[in-house]
């Protein structure tokens, strides 16, 4: 899994990884590969919660409304 399209993980420094982790309240310890894995897991968690929130929230109601039911 890539962190994001167009992001070359080899060019990310440990300091950039730690800055992301610090901003999101995540642990800062580990090797660069551990930090990258932690970032990937966090991004996936955020995405899944975002999708879950909107699939059961207002957009689910709009889908119901637009379906003519």
C-alpha positions as CSV (number, residue, x, y, z in Angstrom):
1,X,0.0,0.0,0.0
2,X,1.3,3.5,-0.9
3,X,0.8,6.3,1.5
4,X,-0.8,8.4,-1.3
5,X,-0.7,8.4,-5.1
6,X,2.4,10.1,-6.3
7,X,4.2,9.8,-2.9
8,X,7.6,8.2,-3.1
9,X,8.1,6.7,0.4
10,X,11.9,6.5,-0.2
11,X,11.9,10.3,-0.2
12,X,10.0,10.7,3.1
13,X,12.4,11.4,5.9
14,X,12.0,10.1,9.4
15,X,11.4,13.7,10.6
16,X,8.5,14.1,8.2
17,X,7.0,10.8,9.3
18,X,7.3,11.8,12.9
19,X,5.7,15.2,12.2
20,X,2.7,13.4,10.7
21,X,2.5,11.0,13.7
22,X,2.9,13.8,16.2
23,X,0.1,15.8,14.6
24,X,-2.2,12.8,14.9
25,X,-1.2,11.8,18.4
26,X,0.5,8.6,17.3
27,X,3.6,6.9,18.7
28,X,6.9,8.2,17.4
29,X,9.2,5.3,18.1
30,X,10.5,2.8,15.6
31,X,12.4,2.5,12.4
32,X,11.4,4.4,9.3
33,X,9.5,1.3,8.0
34,X,7.6,1.0,11.3
35,X,6.7,4.7,11.2
36,X,5.5,4.4,7.6
37,X,3.4,1.3,8.5
38,X,1.8,3.3,11.4
39,X,1.0,6.2,9.0
40,X,-0.6,3.8,6.5
41,X,-2.7,2.2,9.2
42,X,-3.8,5.6,10.4
43,X,-4.7,6.8,6.9
44,X,-6.7,3.6,6.4
45,X,-8.5,4.0,9.7
46,X,-9.4,7.6,9.0
47,X,-10.7,6.6,5.5
48,X,-12.8,3.7,6.8
49,X,-14.3,5.9,9.5
50,X,-15.1,8.7,7.0
51,X,-16.8,6.3,4.7
52,X,-18.7,4.6,7.5
53,X,-19.8,7.9,8.9
54,X,-21.2,9.1,5.6
55,X,-22.7,5.8,4.5
56,X,-24.9,5.9,7.7
57,X,-25.4,9.6,8.0
58,X,-26.9,12.3,5.9
59,X,-25.8,10.8,2.6
60,X,-27.7,7.5,3.4
61,X,-30.8,9.6,3.9
62,X,-30.3,11.4,0.6
63,X,-29.9,8.1,-1.1
64,X,-33.2,7.0,0.4
65,X,-34.8,10.3,-0.6
66,X,-33.5,10.1,-4.2
67,X,-34.5,6.4,-4.6
68,X,-38.2,7.4,-4.6
69,X,-39.1,5.3,-1.6
